């Protein structure tokens, strides 16, 4: 099985000079929209990198497309969905660290939780999306949680790793459109580095950076083929 982790395009929050003014569920910027279309075209039309000098390039040939329920991830996945003719399967557990929340501008200990997009809103704006049962008419985030704890985020990453390992002996090429923080925590969980936190070690991914991980016939055997690939982006569109 081949796994592609794809970070979303540049969001409104990524472009902020003052992160304290962040949006709880930001949209892509015009640059982010360009990045999303460029990564979709690249995945569809360009060959993937050979795993060794003795193997030939081959198509990405994505067979399953999963996506975070956050707007910026859905917007990024949409051109990929169109390109490959695949539904976008929402996977709530691959949302960004912290969940849906805002901090008070004057007191970062005051947290307000938000529900996230409702099932109806997703179906209206992203008809290619397939919603699981935990995306309801009340949204997908428990506002009582406010901001997700580190412990909860680590356990969520471990759940996703365990779910992915179940496909290790398949021929699937799975793409997950997700977030920088989640990609970092997923890789740490995969490599048994969890719960090591970002200040100590961080796997950086640019907006629409692509990471490839190959799983062999045994779930405990894998190859980190490449991290944070941005060949599809000209230098002036490479953003963090």
N, C-alpha and C positions, 0 to 999 in steps of 0.2 A: 504494500500500500504506500502511496505517496501522499504526503500532506503538505499543502501550501498555506502558510499563515500570511495574510495580507492586511496591512494596516490601512485604515480609512484615509481618505484624502484630507487635505488641510481643512480644518474646521474653523468656525468663528472664534472658538476659544484658543486654538493654536495661534491665531493671528493677533491676539490681544497683547498689548504691552503690559497691562495690569491684569493678572490672572484673577485678582479679587473681584473683577467685574464680569466674571464668566457667566455663560448661559448654562442652564441645567441640561439642555438637550440641543446643542448647537447644530446649525446647518453647515454644509460645506460652503466655503468661500468660492468665488469664481475660479481661483487657482485650484482649489480642491476638486471642483467639477472637471477641470481639464485633466488633472492627474487621474481621476477615476476613468475617464474615457481612454486615456493613454495606456493605463495598465490593462484594461479590457482588450484593447486592440493588440497589445503585446502578447497577452496570454493566448489569444486566438490565432494570431498570424505568425508569430516567431517561434523558432525551435527552443526548447529548454536546453540548458547547459549540460553537456555530457558529464557523467559522474567520474569519468577517467579519460585519459588521452586515447584509450583503446575502444571507446564506445562512441557511437554516432549520435548527433543531436536528434531529438525526437519531439513531437508536439507536446504541449502541456496536457492537452486532452482531459480537461477537468470533467469529472463525471458526477460529482456531488458538490453543491454550493450551500454553505451554511453562513449565517450572518447574525451579528448582534442585533438586538431590537432597538438600538439607539439610532437616531436619524442619520447621523453622519456615516455610519456603517451601512445602513440601508441604501443611502444615496450612492455610496461607492460600489456596492454590490450590484446595483441595478444595471449598469452597462455590461457587467460580466454576465449577468443573467440573460440579457438580450443576445450577447455575442454567442453564448453556448447553447441557448435555448433551454436553459435550466431554471427550475423554480428556485427562489431564495428561501431556504428553510431557516426560519428563525430559531436560534439556540440561545435561550435567555442566559445561560451560564457563561457565555463568552462576552458579556458586557464589560465595560471598563471598570477598573477599581473604583470603589466608592459608591457606585450606583447613581441614582437620580436625586441630586441634592444641590442646595445652594448654601453657602456660608453667608452670614450677616456681614456686610461690608465693614462694619465697625467692630464686630466681635466674632472671630472665627470659631468660637465655641457654640454660637447660636446657629443651629442647622435646621433647614426646612427640607423635608422630603417631598418628592413629586412622584406621580404615578407612572410617568412615561406615556408613550403613545398607547391609545386604546386599540383594541382589535379592529373596530370600525375605522379608525383613523389610518391604521396601517393598510387595511384593505382598500381604502379610498385612494391613498397616495402611492401605494406600492402593490398593485394588483398581482405582481409576480411572486409576492411573499406568501409563504405557507406558515400560518400561526399555530404554535402548539397550544395545548390546553391552558398553560400558565400565562398566556397573553389573553386577557379578558376585556370585557367592556369597562372594567375599572383600571385598565393599564396592566403593567407587568411588574412594577416595583412597589414593595411594601413601604408606604410613606412612614410607617412607625419606626422603620430602621433608620430613617434619616440618612446618615452617611454610613456606608458599609465598613465594618471593622476589618482590620488586617487579617485576623484569624478566619473570618468568614470568606474573604477573598482568596486566601490560600487554599482553604478546603474546596472552594468552587473550582479552582485551577486543577486540583487533584482529581476532582470528579470528571472533568473534561478529559484529562490524560487517560484515566481508566476507561472512559467511553471510547476514546480513539484507539486505544490498544486492542480493543475487541475486534477491530477491523484489520489488524496487523497482517494477517495472512490473505487478505483480499487483493484484488487487482484494481481497487478503486483509486482514483486521483481526487482527493478531497481538498477543497479550498474553503477556508474560513476567513471571512472578512470581519476583522475585529479591531482591537485597540492596542496602542503601544504598551500600556501598563499590563494589559492581560497577556500579550505575547511574552513579555518579560517573565511574568509569573508562571505561564504555561511551560516555558522552556526550563525554568528552575524546578518545577514539579516533575517534569519529564526526566531531568538529569539528577533528581534527588538532591537538589540544592535548596528546596523550599524548607523553611520560610525565610530564606535570606532576602533582605529588603533592598529596595532600589538604592539607598545611600551607600550600601556596601558593594553592590554588583548590579549592573543594569544592562540588559540586552537591548540596545538602541535600534529602533526601526524608524526610518523616515516615513513621511506620508506616502502611502501606497507602496512602501517597501515590501518585498516578497521574500519570505523565508521558506526553504524547502527541507523537509525531514522525511527520510525514507525508512519505512518499517519493513523488516524481512519477515520470513515465515514464522518466526518466533517473536512474541510481543516484547521481549527484553532485548532484542537486537535492532539497532537503528543506526542510521547514518545522517549526520547533520551535513547536508550537501552544500547549502549556502545560507547565509544570513543577510537580511536587509538588502536584497538585490534591487537596484533602481536603474537598470539599463534602459528602461522605457522612458525615463525622464530626462529632458535636457537640463543642463546645470542650473538654469534660472528658475526651474520648477521643482528643485529639490529642497523641500522644507521639512522642518521638524515640528 
